[in-house]
Amino acid sequence: MTVLERNEWLEPDGLGGFASGTATGVRTRRYHALLLAAATPPTGRMVLVNGVEAWADVGGRAYALTTHSYEPGVRYPDGTTRISSFSTQPWPTWIFELPGGVRIEHSVAVGHGQPTVAVSWRVVDAGAAADAVTLRVRPLLSGRDYHSLHHENGAFRFEPEHEGRSLAWRPYDGVPAIHALTNATYVHAPEWFRQFRYEEEYARGLDGTEDLASPGEFRFDLSTGSAELVWAAAGDERPPFAADADARAYADAVRDCERARRAAFPTRLHRSADAYLVSRGHGRTIVAGYPWFTDWGRDTFIALRGLCLAADRIDDARRILLEWSGAISEGMLPNRFPDRGEAPEFNSVDASLWFVIAVYDLFEAAVRAGVSIGASDRARLEGAVDAILAGYAVGTRFGIHLDPDGLLAAGQPGVQLTWMDAKVGDWVVTPRIGKPVEVQALWLNAVWLASQRNRRWLELFERGRQSFCARFWNETTGALNDVVDVNHERGTFDASFRPNQIFALGGLPIALVDGERARRALDAIEARLWTPVGLRSLAPGEPGYIGRYEGGVLARDGAYHQGTVWPWLLTAFVEGWLRARGGRADARREARDRFLAPLLRHLDEAGLDHVSEIADGDPPHRPNGCPFQAWSVGEALRLVRLLE
């Protein structure tokens, strides 16, 4: 594959921590690191080992195997010029080509279930070199919150603790210890590396300059075999390896275990889906995206349908939903658990409704797979569903309440409640106060699903569906209004052409609109919103449309739902598109070629093997935002399953 700096790789540890970087090895984000660990899984993330500087000495000459970006945009040294190949399979692996035909392989493999990364170099072709190849590696350390930046200071502790074959650094109080197991000779030579420049941070309108501490140098003789440097994070507990462990044997064990685990996934998309399933307490949850998201309610319940259910991971889905079911308050589930122990945030009208959909999808998937959901688990999940519907019916936070027409009203000034939730300061970019179209689709689907168990909900469903069909269809646009009763003013509507209407047509158990109206709406959506990587959040030509997601925080958040493309929306659209064609086999074949194939090509760009959070609304639809996004990958898996 072509080595491009915008292409990024990800190695998660199953706890919320990860290693990540670019295909060139140049760190362009504050989040790029070799050892980034979650102190309180999946949160409390700390950057410990940012990277390394590596040189190979051959025949009396030194050749760089790494490159860094420094202020004011200087690249040094020239290691990127020696990369001849890069692959993410089975983990990030580079081949460096040196003069004389010497070829060195470098790889990074993260162990699952512990904050450990095995970093390796080995000579795969000695070429014409008669002399031994020596490798020199300088670690670049910090010990900071992963959202922050590190700067030179007098408090950093350079001196390592030696124990057997391992070393440990304790850079600051309250920061996990950095343990290193290696087969190198260590030479202590403290030094600050100053003014690293992270281009993607500047592109996001943020600070992007950092200083890193380098305590010394590891020296390896590659003529005797591979160079191994195993990094691990540990708080008060011991590291995962014994102090006198053999570094090569331990690193091989990490890689062998991971190779076997990854081989069990049927496709690379299934393997990528596994990246988002992580531990929380004694349960499971879903990280919304890497590198900067943790677990969000809405994202979890949307992504679960693909990451777990479409991937036949029934037990993971059950554990995740049970973990979240205990967090209901006044009929609402939190949309976010903050990183540092603050109170959960409940600012979402749809997260709880997506939970209901996910619960019934779990029950259905379990029946298909012949898996039994225990009586106590089923009762607990059904109880959570009842609490949500009852809470919404009587009314809860942020003006969420059931109207006499059977529809759900929601919203108050200054609060963003739908998935279009961009907010800058006091500015809510898309407030959508009133009755948003996808909220009605979710509400009525949730009520209908509950009515299959308790018929008391059936009358409410019928009343709400009649109101929906009467009030949301817009004959002028040939599609559905985005919001009715705008700002809770009866009879008003917002006809902005957005993709939210797709959930009344597809993506949920029942469609609220069918027949000729559904076909017209879907044709209009395809013509105005569809792109090869997803649906635009607003149609070109609509007031406020912004075709490129770029600039500082204000500009980017202002564009987030004003034309920016969202891949996760594609599957619901294709479901509706197939429904309108009766689900015919020839329609499935056409959908695979028209809609699925272009999306799968995206796996080879940006977040490699994954699907990005967003893309520009204008061609060429450059991938943007979070490069590794849970609901994008989950819905891609659901689309694959749908079209099988």
N, C-alpha and C positions, 0 to 999 in steps of 0.2 A: 504494500500500500504506500501511497505518498505520505511522507512525513510532513505534517502541517502543524504549525504552532497552535492553531485554533482547535485542533483535535486534542481532546483530553481523555485521560484514563482514570478509572476509579477502582480501588481495592478496599471494600468495606470489611469490618471485623465482626459484624453481627451484633454489636453492642451500641452502635451509633458512632463509633470512631471509624477512621478510614485513612488510607494513603491515597494521594491523588497528584496529578501533574499533567504536563503536556507531552505530546509525542516527541517533541524535540528535547525534553528535559528542562527547558527554561521555565522557571516558575513565574507565572503571570498573574497569580491571585494570592491574596493573603492566606487562602485556604489550602494552597498547594504544600504538601508536606509528606514526609515519609512516616512519621509517627504522630498521629492526631488522635488522641484518646478521649473517650467519654468517661469522666470521673464518676458521674452518677447516671449510668446508662438509661436512656439514650442521650442524656443531656450533660451539662457540665463539661463541654468539650474543650480540651486544651491542646495547643500545638506545642510539641516537645522537640521533635527533630524535624526541622524545616527542610533540610536537604543535605547534600555533601558537595565537596569539590574533589574531583578525582583526576589523577594523572597516571599514565603508564610510562615507565622508563624502559626504553629499548635501545640497545646499542649506544648508550651514552647520551641519548636525546630524550626529552620529556614531551609526551603528547597528551593534550587535554582530552578527557572523556566527558566533560561537563561544560555547560555555558550558563552564565548568569547575566541578568540585566541590571545595570547600575545607573544611577543618575549621572548625567542627564540623558539617558537612553543609550549608554555604551554597553556593548556586549563583550564579555570576557569570561574565560578564555574561549578558544575556538572549537570546543568539543562537538558542537552540532555539525560541523563540516565533515566529521568522520563517521556519522551515522549512515550505514548502508541499508538498514532495514529496521522496522519496528512492527511489533504485533502485540495484541492484547491477550492472545491465546497461548497457553492456558492462563497466563498472567502477563503483565507488561514486560516485554523482552526486547532489548536493543542489540544489534550487532554493530560494532565499531570496526572500521577498516583503517589500519595503520600502514605507513610506508613499509615496503618489504613483504607485504602479504600477510602481516600479522592481523588476526581477527579475534576480537574480544567480545564475549557475550555478557550482557548485564541484565539482571532480572530483579523484580520486586514482587514478592508473594506475601500476602497477609494471611495469618492464621485465623480461623473462624472460632468465635467464642472467647477470644482473649486479645488484648491489645498488643499484638506481636507482629513484627514484619521481618521477613528474611530477605536481606539484600545480598546479592551475589555477583561476582565477576569471575569469568574463567576464559582461558585461551582455547578457542575452538579450532584455530589454525595458526601454527607457529610460523608459517611462511618460510622465508629464507633467513629468519633471525637465528643467529648462532648463540646469542647471549640469552640469559634468563630475562624474563619480563617481570619487572617490579611494579607493584601498584601502590600508590600513595593516596590515602583518602582522609580528608579533613571534614569532620562533622560540623554542621551548622545548627546550633541549638538556640532555643528561646525559653519557653515555659510561660505561655500567655494564653488568655482566652482566645478562641479561634476567630472571633470577630475583631480582635484588637490588632495592634502592631507593636513591635518590640524595638526599643532604642537603647543605645549604649548607656550603661549605668555602672556604678561601683558596687552594687549589691549582688550581681551575678556570681555564683560560686563555680569557679573553673575547676577546682581540684576534684578529681574523681576518687571514689572509694574503690580499692582493689580487693577482690575476693575470688580466689581461684583463677579461672580463666575469664572472669567477667569483671566489668567496671560499672560503677553507678555514679551518676551526677544528680545532685539535689539542688537545682538552680535557685529556687526561692522557697520560702516557707509557704505551705499550703498548696504546693504544686507537686503532682506525682513525680516520683523518682524516675529517672531515665536510665534504664539498665541496658548494657551492651555485652553480648557474648560473641567472641570473635576468635579467629585463629591468626590474628595479626600481632605484630609487635607494636605497642603503643608508646609514642614519644610525646611527653607533655610539653606543649608550647602554646600557651594561651594567646589569643589574638581576637580582636574585634574585626568583623567584616562589615563595612559600613555602606549605607545608601543603596541597598537593593531596591530596584524599581519594579513594581507590579503593574504592568500595562492595563490589565483588565480592571483593576481598581480605579485607575484614572479614567478609563472609558466609562465607568459607572458614576463618575463625578465624586469619587471618594479619595481620601488620602491613600497613597500607595508606596510609601518609602519606609524601609525597615533596616535596622542593624541587628546582626546576629553574632552570637558568641561561638568561637571555635576553640575548644580547650586544647587540642593537640592533633596528632597525626597518627593514623593507623598505617602500618607498612606490611605489605604482603609479598610473598614470593610466589608468583603464579606458575612457576615451573614445577612446583610441588603439588599443584592441584588448585581447586577453586578457592577464591577469597570469600569468606563468609562474615557478615556483620549482621547479627540478629539484635534488633531493638525491641524493647518491651517497656511498658509503663506499669508502675505499681505504686500504690499509695503506701499504707502501712504494712500491707501484705508482702510476701515474698514474690519475686518474679516467677514466671512459669518455668524457667529452666534452673537447674542446679548450678551453683557457682563453678563447679569443676566439670561441667558438661562439655562434651566435644562439640565445637561449633558446627563442623561439617555434618556430623551425625544429627544434631538437633535441627539444623536448617533443612536437611534432607527429609527429616520426619515431618516437618511443617509442610513442605512441598508435596510429599507423598500423600499425606492426609488430604490436602486440598485438591490434589489431582484426582483422587478417588471420589471425593465429594462432588466436584464439579462435573465429573464424567457421568454422574447420575442424571443430570439435567438433559432433557431430550433436544433442546435447541439453545442457542446463545441467548435468545429472548427469555427463555425460562431461567437461565442462569442469571441474567441481569435482574429479573424480577426478584430473585432471592436477596439481592443487595438491600432491599428496602424493609425486609422483615427482621426486626431486631427485638432485643429483650427490653422489657420495662418491668422492674420489680420481679415478681415470680411469674409474670405473664408475658404477653407478646404485644407488639404494636408495629406501626408502619411509619418509617421516616418519610416525610413528604417529598424530600428531594435533597440531593447533595450538590454543592457543599454547605449551604447555609440554613436549610430548613431542619426542624425536628419533627415531632409527630403532631399533626393537625387533625382535628376531628373530621371536617369535611373531606379532606384529602384521603384520610385513612379509609373511610367508608366507600368512597368512590373507587379508590385504587384496589381495595380488597377484592372486589368482584372479578378483577382480572388477575392480580398478583397471586391470589389464593384459589379462588373458585375455578377460574378458567385454567389454572395450572394443577387442578386436582389436589390442592393442599387444604383439604377440608378441616383437619384438626387445627392448622394454623389460623384459619378463619374463625373457628369456634373460640379459640383462646383469645384472639384479638377482640372479638365482640364481647366476650365475657369480661375482659379487662376493662373495657370502656363502659360496660353496662352499669357499673357501680358509681359512675360519675354524674348521673342524671340529677339535675336540680331544677325544680319548677318546670318540669317537662323538657328541659334543654340539656344537651350535652355540650361540654366545652369545645370551642373551636381550637383552642391552643393551651397546652401546658407550658408556661414560660420556663426558660432555662434555669433560672435561679430561685425557684421556690416561691415566687409571688402567687397570688390567687389566680386560678384558671380563668380564661377569658371566654365568655359565653356569647360573643357578638356574631352569631350566625343563626339565621332562620332555617337554613336548609341542612345543616350538619345532622341534626337529630332525625330529619326525614330520610336522609341518605342511610342512616343507621337502620331505620325500619326496613328499607329496601334491601339492605345487605343481609339482615337477619332472615328474611324470607327467601332470598337467593341462597343463603346457606342451607336452609331446610330443604329446598328443592334440589340443590346440588348433592346433599347427603343422600337423598332418596335415589337419585340417578346413580350414585356411586355405590349404593348398598351399604352406606355407613350409618350407624345409629347415633343420633344425638340423645344423650342420656336424659331421663325425665327431669332431673333437677336442673340441668343446663337449659333444657327447653323452657321450663317454667320460669327460670330467671330471665331468659331473653324475651319471652312473651310478656313477662311482667314489665320489663323495660319498655317494650313497645306500647303497652297499655298506658304507662306513666307518661310517655311522650304525647300520645294522642289526647289523653285526658288533659294534660297541661296546656296543650295548644288550644283545645276546645274551650276551656274556661278562660284562657288568656294568660300570658306570661310576660317576661321582660320585653322591652323595646317595642311595645305596642303590638306584639304578636297576638292575634285573636281571631276567632272564627266569626265571620259575618253571617247574617241571616240567609244570604244567598248560597251558603255552603262553601264559600271560598275563604282563603286565609289571607287576612290583611297583616301587614308588618311594616315596621319602620318608624323612626323618629329622626329629626334633624341631628346631624353630626355623627351618626352611627352607620357603618356599612355592614349590612346583614347578609347580602347575597354573595355568591362566589365572585362577582365583580366588585371586589372589596378594596380597591386602591384608595388610600387616604394619605394626604400630605398635610401635616399640621391639622387644622380644622377643616380642610377642604376634602369632602367626600366626592370623588370624581364622578362616580355613577351611583347616586343615592338610591334610586329605584324604590322609593317609598310608595306604598300602596299594595297592589297585588301583582307581583312579578309573575310572568308566565310559567317559568320552570318551577317556581315554588308551588303553584297550583297543580302542576303535573305531578310533582312529588307528593303533595298533600293528598290528592285524590287517589293516587296509586297506593299510598300508605293506608288510607281509609278502606279502599277496596280490598287490600290484602287482609286487613284486620276483620273485614266483614265475612271472610271465608271461615273464620273461627267464631265470630260473634256477630250475628245477623243484625244487631242493633245499629251497626255502622252503615248498613246498606242504604237506608233512606237518605242519610247524609251524603253518601257517594252519589246517588242518583240526582239529588238536588244540586250538588256542586257541579256535576258534569253538565247538566242542562244549562246552568249559569255560565259555565266556561264556554261552551259552544256558542251561546248567544252573545257573549260579551267580548270574546277575544278575536273572533274572525274579522279581518279587515278586507273588504272586497276591493278596495282601491289598490292595496299593495299585493293582493292575492296571497296573503300570509297572515300570521298572527301578530297582534299587538304585543309589545314587549312588557308593558305595565298597563293595567287599568286601575281606575280610581286613584289616580296619581296624587300623592300627598294626602291620601284619604278623602279626596273630593269626588263624590259620587258622579259617575258618568264621564269623567275625563279619561283620556288614554294617551299613551306614548307609543307611537307607531315606528320608532327608530328600528331600522332593519338589523336585528341582532340574531345570534344563533341560539339564544335561550329557548326559542320556540321548538327546537328539535325534540325536547323531552316530552312534548305533547304528541310527537309523531313516532318516536323510537327511543330506544335506550332504557325503557322502563317496562314492567310487565304488561301494562295495557296502554294502548294509544287512545288519546282523547279525541283525536281528529282522524278521520279516515276518508276513503273514497276520493272524489274529485278534488275536494279541498286539500286533502293531504298531498295529492300528486302536484297540485299547483304550488303549494308552499315549498315542497321539496325541490321542485324545479327552480324556484326562485332562490332558494338557499344555495343550490349548486351553482347557479349562475353568478350570484353576487358574493358569496362567502367562501366557497370551497377553494382550497389551494392544495398542492400536492402533499403538504405536511399538516393539514388540519383546516379548521374553519376560522375565518376572521371574526373578531369580536364586534365589529361594526362594518357595515358595507361601505365601500368607496362611494363617494358622492353624498353620503349622509353628512349632516352638519357635525363638525367635530372630529371627522375621520383623520387619523394620523397613521401614515403608512410605514414609518420606521420607528423602531424602539431604540432610542439612543439618547446620549446626553446625561445630564446630572439627574439627581433623584426626582426633582420636580418634573422634568421633561419625560423621564422614563415612566414614572407613575401616572402621568397624565396621558400617556399612550397605551398603558397596560391593557385597558379594555375598550380602547377607542379605535380599533382596527387591527391590533396585534393578533397574530394567529395562535390558536391553542390546539395542539394535536389531540388532547384528550377528548375533544368534542366530536372527533371524526366517527367513532364507533356508533354513537347514537344516531348520527346522520345516516350511516350506511344501513343500520337496522331499519330505520324508517324507509329508506330508499328500497330496501328489499321487500318490506311489507307492502309497499305500494305496487310492487310487481309480483305479489303473491308468493314470494320466496322461491321462485323458479330456479332450477339448476343452472339455466343459461344466464340468469341474472346474477347468480353467485359467481360464475366464471367471469362475467363482465366486471363485477365489483372487485374481484381479486386483481384484475389487470388495471382498472382505473383508479381504485382507491387504496388498496393494500400495498401493491408493489412500490409505488412512489414513497410511501411511508417507511417501508422496510429498507429502502435505499438510504434513508436518513441514519440508519444504524452505523454507517461508515463515515459519519462526519460529526463534528462537535463532540458531544459526550459519547465516545465510541462504545458500541454495543447497546446503547440506551437511546431514549427519545427525549429531546429537549422539552423544557417547560413551554417555550413560546418561539415564535419566529416573526419576522417583519411581515406586515400586511402587504407591502409592495414587493413585486418580484425583485431579486430572485428568492425572496422569502428566507433571508439569512437566519439561521438558528440563533436563539438568543436566550436571555434569562438564565435560569438554572439548567446546567447541561445534563443533569441526571434527575429526571422527575418521575415520581412514583405513579401518579395517575396517568401520565403519558405512556409509560411502559405497560401498566396494567390494562389500559384500554386497547393498546396495540395487541396484547395477548388475547383480549376478549374478541377483537376483530378477527384475528387468526382463527380462533375457535369458531366464531360465527360463520366464517366462510369455508370451513373444512367440508 
